[in-house]
Amino acid sequence: MIAPVCVESARIGVVECRQWRDEYMTEGPLSGVKVLEFTQIIAGPFCCMLLSDMGADVTKLEPIEGEPWRVFNELVPKESRTFASLNRGKKGMALDMQRPEAKEIIEQMIRETDVMVINYRPGVAEQLGIDYETARSLNPQVVYCENTAFGKKGPLAQRGGYDIVVQALTGLMAGEGKMNGDVPMAAYPAPIDYATGIQMANSINAALFYRERTGKGQRIDSTLMGTALAMQTSQFTWIDAFDDEVIPAMLEDLDRARKEMRSFAEQDEVRAQYRPKPPGNIYYRVYQTADGFIAIGALSHSLRKRVLEVTGLNDPRYRDDGTFELAPEGWEEFAPKLVAEAEAMFRTKATSEWGELFQLAGVPSGPLHFVEELFEHPQACDNGLVTEVEHEILGHMRMVAPPFQMSESPLAAQGASPVLGRDNDAVLAGLGYDGERIEDLRSSGVIL
């Protein structure tokens, strides 16, 4: 087991924090659970990495050439930062899954596994003989999780899809509001993929619990589209009494704007007529300070009043009786002035000064960082969010640790990502293949 680690940094005064090394030597909550992974890119690999952190024995099966993320922007041949970041703690097999000999190997592994995770393009699982019907005929108790972009039914069922495509289709990209010139820009870094990976791991654990109680395996279907809509609950809620007239009219006007080839900014203005964004947001946003940037989050009346007390700003939306009016008469004219006043006010003090003032007032706030600054940040370090592993080719690595912990069955990184085909021999030997047979499979191109 590898313990969380943080190195000393004179720049921010972080003390060495190599604690917990012994505490992470215990088995995780999924110890003894065997997982077969047939996934690539982000959602599936991230799911299975989380299962590995929980102690599951994960074996990742890749094609002979390696999965696409392994060879994307390689640091050295067959090793990339993206692959290493999403596949730690797994055993790795590389084989030609189209070959009959490989299918025989996979069938043996399915008989002995607890969980199968698939996120290939629609139809690939059936072609490879790793679809649910085949799997449960070999192992009725298997928990089988398949993730697709759009689901198994409907007009888009056979389409492949990446995060950016699903962001566009589900309104997440439009709602983000970021622009690259005249066109909307995707949110980064692939929020739907990562959220889907978490959801897949969550559903697998629920299915394992159900199997523990009933003895029954089952199929799990997750989709990028479902995750994207679930992330937009307040926007993807139609309340008849308030929306029966608003939404149909909005959709009609949006359709007309598209037919007129109006720009995305113009289409967004059409939507804003029906879903207006109140001007004058000074309470939930990022400000530039004298030496950087600070984010504040004040969503309640009490917190908003504390922001006004700290800054000395006057917000006329607060009435004498203490109530708050979101958009009083004349507000559209006054709002830009209040925002400009707030922005000028925040530039008068350093980020740390504002941070201390807001902390004393109990207002949530924090400085803006680039993610690389978190490797040595005391908050990440003291809470065990940085771990280190040793990779056979890439060497020493620091990366994010398991994102949550459990008191009785602690989680830990189970090692670095596997070199392509690293565990072929060990896995096959565990299935009863002798050395001569393994070499025959290698020389004939069935395995790497």
C-alpha positions in Angstrom: 0.0 0.0 0.0 1.2 3.5 -0.8 0.6 6.2 1.8 -0.4 9.8 1.1 2.6 12.1 0.9 3.3 15.7 0.8 6.8 17.3 0.5 8.2 20.2 2.4 7.6 23.6 0.7 9.3 26.8 1.8 7.1 28.7 -0.5 3.9 28.1 1.4 5.4 26.7 4.7 4.1 23.2 4.4 5.6 20.8 6.9 6.5 17.3 5.8 3.4 15.1 6.2 4.3 11.5 5.5 1.8 10.3 8.2 -0.6 7.4 7.8 1.8 5.0 6.0 1.1 2.3 8.5 -2.6 3.0 8.6 -3.0 2.3 4.9 -1.7 -1.2 5.2 -5.2 -2.6 6.0 -7.5 -4.1 3.4 -10.1 -2.0 1.6 -13.9 -2.5 1.8 -13.9 -4.3 -1.6 -11.0 -6.6 -0.7 -11.6 -10.0 -2.4 -13.9 -8.6 -5.1 -12.7 -9.5 -8.6 -13.3 -7.0 -11.4 -12.8 -7.5 -15.2 -12.4 -4.2 -16.9 -13.1 -3.7 -20.7 -13.0 0.0 -20.8 -11.1 3.0 -22.4 -10.7 6.7 -22.2 -12.2 8.2 -18.9 -15.5 7.1 -17.5 -14.9 3.3 -17.3 -11.2 3.5 -16.3 -12.0 6.1 -13.6 -14.7 3.9 -12.2 -12.4 0.9 -12.0 -9.6 2.9 -10.5 -12.0 3.9 -7.7 -12.9 0.3 -7.2 -9.2 -0.6 -7.0 -8.7 2.1 -4.4 -11.4 0.4 -2.4 -9.4 -2.8 -2.5 -10.9 -4.6 -5.5 -8.7 -6.9 -7.6 -9.1 -5.2 -11.0 -7.8 -6.8 -14.2 -7.8 -4.4 -17.2 -8.0 -6.2 -20.6 -6.6 -4.1 -23.6 -6.1 -4.8 -27.2 -2.5 -5.8 -28.3 -1.8 -2.2 -29.3 -3.2 -0.7 -26.0 -6.3 1.3 -25.4 -6.5 4.7 -27.1 -5.7 6.8 -24.0 -2.5 4.8 -23.5 -1.1 6.1 -26.8 -2.6 9.6 -26.6 0.2 12.2 -26.4 2.8 9.5 -25.2 5.5 10.5 -22.8 7.4 7.3 -23.8 6.1 4.6 -26.1 2.8 3.1 -24.8 2.8 5.4 -21.7 0.9 8.6 -21.4 0.0 11.0 -18.5 -3.7 10.5 -19.1 -3.5 6.7 -19.0 -1.3 6.7 -15.9 -3.7 9.0 -14.1 -6.7 6.8 -14.7 -5.5 3.3 -14.4 -3.5 2.9 -11.2 -3.7 -0.2 -9.0 -4.8 -2.5 -11.8 -3.4 -5.7 -13.3 -2.9 -5.4 -17.1 -3.5 -7.9 -19.9 -3.0 -7.3 -23.6 -4.5 -9.8 -26.0 -6.2 -10.0 -29.4 -9.8 -10.4 -28.1 -11.0 -11.4 -31.6 -9.0 -14.7 -31.5 -10.8 -17.9 -30.4 -7.9 -18.6 -27.9 -8.4 -15.2 -26.3 -12.2 -15.7 -26.1 -11.5 -19.0 -24.2 -9.3 -17.1 -21.8 -11.9 -14.4 -21.2 -14.6 -17.0 -20.6 -12.5 -18.6 -17.9 -12.0 -15.2 -16.3 -15.7 -14.4 -16.4 -16.5 -17.6 -14.6 -14.3 -16.5 -11.7 -15.1 -12.8 -11.6 -17.6 -10.7 -9.5 -17.9 -7.6 -11.6 -17.6 -6.8 -15.3 -17.3 -3.2 -16.5 -17.8 -2.3 -20.2 -17.7 1.0 -22.0 -17.0 0.1 -25.6 -19.0 1.5 -28.5 -22.5 0.0 -28.9 -22.3 -3.5 -30.4 -18.6 -4.2 -29.6 -19.4 -6.2 -26.5 -21.6 -8.5 -28.5 -19.0 -8.9 -31.2 -16.4 -9.9 -28.6 -18.7 -12.3 -26.7 -18.6 -10.2 -23.5 -22.2 -9.0 -23.6 -24.4 -9.5 -20.6 -26.4 -12.5 -21.9 -23.1 -14.4 -22.6 -21.6 -13.3 -19.3 -24.5 -14.4 -17.1 -24.8 -17.7 -18.9 -21.2 -18.3 -17.7 -21.6 -16.7 -14.3 -25.2 -16.0 -13.2 -24.1 -14.0 -10.1 -22.0 -11.5 -12.1 -22.6 -7.8 -11.7 -22.3 -6.4 -15.2 -22.0 -2.6 -15.7 -22.1 -1.3 -19.2 -21.8 2.4 -19.9 -22.8 4.0 -23.3 -23.2 7.5 -24.4 -26.9 7.6 -25.0 -28.4 4.3 -23.8 -29.4 1.0 -25.4 -32.7 2.3 -26.8 -33.8 5.3 -28.9 -32.6 6.9 -32.2 -29.1 7.6 -30.8 -28.5 4.2 -29.3 -26.0 3.1 -31.8 -24.0 6.3 -31.8 -20.7 6.6 -30.0 -20.2 9.7 -28.0 -17.5 11.6 -26.1 -18.0 14.0 -23.2 -18.0 17.0 -25.6 -20.7 15.6 -27.8 -23.0 14.8 -24.8 -22.3 18.3 -23.3 -23.6 19.8 -26.5 -26.6 17.6 -26.8 -27.8 17.9 -23.2 -27.6 21.6 -22.8 -24.7 21.5 -20.4 -22.4 23.3 -22.8 -25.0 26.0 -23.6 -25.7 26.5 -19.9 -21.9 26.8 -19.2 -21.9 30.0 -21.3 -18.2 29.9 -22.2 -17.4 31.0 -25.7 -14.5 30.3 -28.1 -15.0 33.2 -30.6 -18.6 32.9 -31.8 -19.2 29.3 -30.7 -19.9 27.7 -27.3 -17.0 25.9 -25.6 -17.0 22.7 -23.7 -16.5 22.6 -19.9 -13.2 21.2 -18.8 -12.0 18.7 -17.7 -14.7 16.3 -19.1 -17.1 16.7 -16.2 -19.7 14.2 -17.6 -17.0 11.5 -18.0 -15.7 11.8 -14.5 -19.2 12.1 -12.9 -20.3 9.0 -14.8 -17.2 7.1 -13.5 -18.3 8.0 -10.0 -21.9 7.0 -10.7 -20.8 3.6 -12.2 -18.7 2.8 -9.1 -21.7 3.8 -6.9 -24.1 1.6 -8.8 -21.6 -1.4 -8.8 -21.3 -1.1 -5.0 -25.1 -1.0 -4.7 -25.4 -4.1 -6.9 -22.8 -6.0 -4.8 -24.8 -5.1 -1.7 -27.9 -6.4 -3.3 -26.1 -9.6 -4.3 -24.9 -10.0 -0.8 -28.5 -10.0 0.4 -30.1 -12.0 -2.4 -27.4 -14.0 -4.2 -28.5 -12.4 -7.5 -26.2 -10.7 -10.0 -27.6 -8.1 -12.4 -27.1 -5.8 -15.3 -26.4 -2.1 -14.8 -26.8 0.4 -17.6 -25.3 3.8 -17.2 -25.1 6.6 -19.8 -23.2 9.8 -20.2 -26.5 11.4 -21.2 -28.2 10.4 -18.0 -25.3 11.8 -15.9 -25.4 15.1 -17.8 -29.1 15.6 -17.2 -28.7 14.6 -13.6 -26.1 17.3 -13.2 -28.7 19.9 -14.3 -31.5 19.1 -11.9 -32.8 22.6 -11.4 -32.8 23.4 -15.2 -34.2 20.0 -16.2 -37.3 20.3 -14.0 -40.6 21.2 -15.7 -43.2 22.4 -13.2 -46.6 22.5 -15.1 -48.0 25.5 -13.2 -45.0 27.7 -14.1 -43.5 26.2 -17.3 -46.4 25.0 -19.5 -46.5 28.4 -21.2 -42.9 29.4 -20.8 -40.9 26.4 -22.2 -42.9 25.7 -25.4 -42.7 29.4 -26.3 -39.0 29.4 -25.6 -38.4 26.3 -27.8 -40.5 27.9 -30.6 -38.4 31.1 -30.6 -35.1 29.1 -30.4 -36.2 27.0 -33.4 -36.9 30.2 -35.3 -33.5 31.7 -34.3 -31.7 28.6 -35.6 -33.5 28.6 -38.9 -32.5 32.3 -39.2 -28.9 31.2 -38.6 -28.5 33.6 -35.7 -25.3 33.3 -33.7 -25.1 31.3 -30.4 -24.9 34.6 -28.5 -28.1 35.7 -30.1 -29.8 32.3 -29.3 -28.6 32.6 -25.7 -30.3 36.0 -25.6 -33.5 34.5 -26.8 -33.4 31.9 -24.0 -32.6 34.7 -21.5 -35.9 36.4 -22.3 -37.6 33.3 -20.8 -34.9 32.4 -18.2 -33.5 35.8 -17.3 -30.3 36.0 -15.2 -30.8 38.7 -12.6 -28.1 41.4 -13.0 -25.9 42.6 -10.2 -24.5 39.4 -8.9 -21.9 40.5 -6.3 -22.3 37.6 -3.9 -21.5 34.4 -5.8 -18.5 35.1 -8.1 -14.8 35.6 -8.5 -13.1 38.9 -7.9 -9.7 40.2 -8.9 -7.8 41.4 -5.8 -4.6 43.4 -5.4 -2.5 40.3 -6.0 -4.7 37.6 -7.4 -8.3 36.4 -7.4 -10.7 35.3 -4.7 -14.0 33.4 -5.0 -16.9 34.2 -2.6 -20.1 32.2 -2.1 -22.9 33.8 -0.2 -26.3 32.3 -1.1 -28.3 33.0 2.0 -29.6 36.3 3.4 -27.4 36.2 6.4 -24.2 35.5 4.4 -25.1 38.3 1.9 -25.4 40.8 4.8 -22.0 39.7 6.1 -20.5 40.4 2.7 -21.9 43.9 2.8 -20.6 44.4 6.4 -17.1 43.3 5.3 -16.9 45.3 2.2 -18.9 48.4 3.2 -21.0 48.1 0.0 -24.6 49.2 0.0 -27.1 47.0 -1.8 -30.5 48.7 -2.3 -32.2 45.4 -2.9 -32.3 45.0 0.9 -35.3 46.8 2.3 -35.6 48.4 5.7 -37.5 45.4 7.1 -34.6 43.1 6.2 -36.2 41.4 3.2 -34.4 41.1 -0.1 -35.9 41.9 -3.5 -34.1 40.2 -6.3 -34.9 42.8 -9.1 -36.6 45.9 -7.8 -37.7 48.7 -10.2 -34.8 50.4 -11.8 -32.4 47.6 -10.9 -31.1 47.0 -14.4 -29.7 50.5 -14.4 -28.2 50.4 -11.0 -26.9 46.8 -11.1 -23.8 47.5 -13.3 -22.8 50.4 -11.0 -23.0 48.2 -7.9 -20.9 45.5 -9.7 -18.3 48.0 -10.8 -18.1 49.4 -7.2 -17.6 45.9 -5.8 -14.9 45.0 -8.3 -13.0 48.2 -7.5 -13.4 47.5 -3.8 -11.9 44.0 -4.1 -8.8 45.4 -5.9 -7.9 47.4 -2.9 -6.7 44.5 -0.7 -4.7 41.3 -1.2 -6.3 37.9 -1.5 -5.1 36.9 1.9 -6.5 40.0 3.5 -9.9 39.5 2.1 -9.7 35.8 3.0 -9.0 36.6 6.6 -11.9 39.2 6.7 -14.4 36.7 5.2 -13.2 33.9 7.5 -13.8 36.1 10.5 -17.3 36.9 9.2 -18.1 33.3 8.4 -18.4 33.9 4.6 -17.2 31.0 2.4 -14.3 32.2 0.3 -11.0 31.0 -1.2 -8.2 32.0 -3.5 -8.0 30.9 -7.1 -5.3 28.3 -7.9 -4.0 26.3 -10.8 -4.3 22.6 -10.0 -0.6 22.1 -10.0 -0.4 24.3 -6.9 -2.3 21.7 -4.9 0.5 19.1 -4.9 2.0 21.0 -1.9 -1.0 22.7 -0.5 -1.4 22.0 3.2 -5.2 21.4 2.9 -4.7 18.7 0.3 -1.8 17.3 2.1 -3.2 17.2 5.6 -6.4 15.5 4.4 -4.5 12.8 2.5 -5.5 13.9 -1.0 -2.0 13.5 -2.5 -0.4 10.0 -2.9 2.8 8.7 -4.5 3.4 5.6 -6.6 6.3 4.1 -8.4 5.8 3.3 -12.1 8.0 0.7 -13.8 8.8 3.0 -16.8 7.7 6.6 -15.8 9.3 6.4 -12.3 8.1 8.2 -9.2 4.7 9.9 -9.5 2.5 12.0 -7.3 -1.2 12.0 -8.0 -4.6 12.4 -6.4 -5.3 10.0 -3.6 -8.7 8.3 -3.0 -11.1 11.1 -2.7 -12.8 9.8 0.4 -11.8 7.6 3.4 -13.4 5.0 5.7 -12.5 4.5 9.3 -12.7 0.7 9.4 -11.6 -0.2 5.9 -9.3 2.5 4.6 -8.8 3.1 0.9 -5.4 3.4 -0.7 -3.7 3.5 -4.1 -2.8 -0.1 -5.0 0.2 0.9 -7.1 0.8 2.6 -10.4 -0.9 1.9 -13.8 0.2 -1.3 -15.5 2.7 -1.4 -18.3 0.9 -2.9 -21.4 0.5 -6.6 -21.0 2.5 -6.7 -17.7 0.3 -9.3 -16.0 -0.4 -11.6 -18.9 1.8 -14.5 -17.6 0.6 -14.2 -14.0 -3.1 -14.1 -14.8 -2.8 -17.0 -17.3 -0.8 -19.0 -14.8 -3.6 -18.4 -12.3 -6.1 -19.9 -14.8 -4.0 -23.0 -15.0 -1.9 -22.3 -18.2 1.6 -23.6 -18.0 4.7 -21.8 -19.4 4.8 -23.6 -22.7 1.1 -22.8 -23.4 1.7 -19.2 -22.5 4.6 -18.9 -24.9 2.6 -20.5 -27.7 -0.1 -17.9 -27.2 2.5 -15.2 -27.3 4.3 -16.5 -30.4 1.0 -16.8 -32.2 0.0 -13.2 -31.5 -2.9 -14.0 -29.1 -1.2 -12.1 -26.2 1.5 -9.5 -26.1 
